[in-house]
Amino acid sequence: MRLRLPGGMYGFIIRRLLLIIPIMFVVTIFVFMLLPLTGDPARQVLRAQGVNDPTLEQIEVTSHRFGFHRPLYIQYIRWLTGWPPADPAQGEDASVMTNGLLRGDLGYSYVQGKPVLSMILARLPNTLTLTIAAFTMSLAIGLLIGIISALRRKTWVDYLFMGTTIFGVSIPFFWLGLMMLLIFQVWLGWYPYEPYGLWVIFPAFALATHQAASLARMTRSSMLDVLRQDYIRTARAKGLREKTVIYTHALRNAFIPVATLLFLRLPFLFGGTVIMEVIFRWPGMGQLLVSAMGGGAFGASGGAKDWFLVQGGVLMFLVLAVVANLLCDITYAYLNPKIRYGEGK
Amino acid sequence: MMSEIVGQITFALAIFVFGISFLLLARTFGAERIVAKVYRSMKKRGQSPTARYFRRDIRAKVGLAIVLVVVFTAIFASFMAPHDPIRGISEDRFQGPSWNYPMGTDYAGRCIFSRIIYGTRIALMIGALLVAVEFAIGVPLGLLAGYRGGKIDSLIMRAVDAVLAMPGMIIALAFVAIFGPGLYKVVLAMAVTGWAGYARLMRGQALAIKEEPYIEAARAIGEKDRTILRRYVLPNSISPLIVMVTMTFPAAILLSSSMSFLGLGIMPPEPDWGAMLNQYSRYLGDPMPAPLWSIFPGLVMIITILGFNFLGDALRDALDPRLRE
């Protein structure tokens, strides 16, 4: 696909980038509020450290140590910028205080005693690998099936594919993951207990089915819609080869609604990644996040909550979503000139 | 036995309250005429093309049948389940499928079949409550944004766009982690991001309908904005809303069960499908009756979700004349 960069595109990107600032503001407030919303952060911290029935004095001390006694806006500013610094006179402990999000510090995991940011960053590549693998797989499978069934409309291929996709949309993907685990790990013994590298294909496949099925259905109906248009008849009448008609004229136009669906569904992909990491023991951020929230599959729920880690994990996923959304919007603007020239917003 | 009866009464009460609140909602939106219209169009064969198309569609029949069976199962769960879903019989542990236990028993001697049957209640409750909450938040906001336009519109739509771009499941998980597990909390946690879809749909509808001549006519005869919204805009956008509701239902079941599966939703002794999978997936590697515990709830979920999807697809095709062939 040849792309030209008209003047409107830069404007669009800049406007879109500016929009990120308020969104990030709301995101940081939300992520910060996760801990205060629990009602008594000090008790949460103590429970994670193994003190299930703390005395009032312990709560008081912990609350001062972490600075929970300060007003919320001070806590927020401190969480964001690291200012004001810890005040030992009030019993605040500088070693558990963050240097602020803006300086790249999300605090220490009080369960594991490691810096949250490095824990998360160490697992970020795995999560990205899984997400991108699932995304690519769903796009490839979805488009292929969709195009084939549109071109072979009302033949057995079409019926077979469309029958499969309705099942693909209806299968709970975490159950599919469990079944794959049962088959490939328990029965066949292929999938390892500590997966790495290319084993990502298994969780990615389980994650991609749902997406691929809905994409295939969308591609098919959108393709059929486009194939009925006048310009396709014109292209055929011109004597263009069928391949050119399909791939250059039809597919490009059919892709716009497909892209809409694809991008709208992208957030679900992040949620699905979390589940797949837990099921397939893929060492990504989602696994970390779920165990920090006190959850876990295979009956391993109800653990203590590691709130700084939860904050870090949720923040990272939300940032990923914002970035992905930005990329989507820009891609979409390339595909659809109406938005580029400001007819959209 | 006592808790059984109490559970039954609670469920009936919940359905009653839900029905009443839905009717009140419908009343304020002037929906009783829509119901009457739909009823009339369904009553006589061949009157409305929508009804005719819907009746001919095989997906509609299959989907409706599945959904009705699931609803029936949920209401009469206590009569249909052969055993207690929570307390097991310890002599009957680890049984394979038999006449007495159609899907076998688990490690505590609980009947898997009965648990799955009671699970329909939780699934439907979550679906219905979530749809109601999302509808109640999203639709008025969307109406306001689409009909008023201007500053309010751009403000609401900014929020909607931002929320739609966020991974709803992760936010819902965070809320459950904060406020603890449980049916109502799970529903509210999912609604935090779920309303945006309804707002977006409704705004689009309101934008389109606003330009129709009959709205202009209504304005010309001096109808108030509220009346216009209630009498003209909402009833005319009811078909996409119906489709949206049927589409949200399976999504809600899927999302809530995946949250329960992660241990951050409905907690294990409850016979929720996701919670069952959380509990039983641990025994996936054990000898034979054990994997069945994880297989059956999933199969039932597939059928349920398939039913709703079939119904939703058929409704969408029937209600949208452009999609008819």
Interface residues (C-beta under 8 A of the other chain):
Chain A: L19 P22 I23 V26 F30 L34 L37 T38 I166 F167 V169 S170 I171 P172 F173 F174 W175 L178 M179 L181 L182 Q185 V186 S221 L264 L266 P267 F268 L269 F270 G271 G272 V274 I275 V278 I279 L289 V290 M293 G294 G295 G296 A297 F298 G299 A300 S301 G302 K305 V310 V314 F317 L318 A321 V322 N325
Chain B: R158 A162 L164 A165 M166 P167 G168 M169 I170 I171 L173 A174 V176 A177 I178 F179 P250 L254 L255 S257 S258 F261 L262 G263 L264 M267 P268 L277 N278 Q279 S281 R282 L284 G285 P291 S294 I295 P297 G298 M301 I302 I305 L306 N309 F310 D313 L323
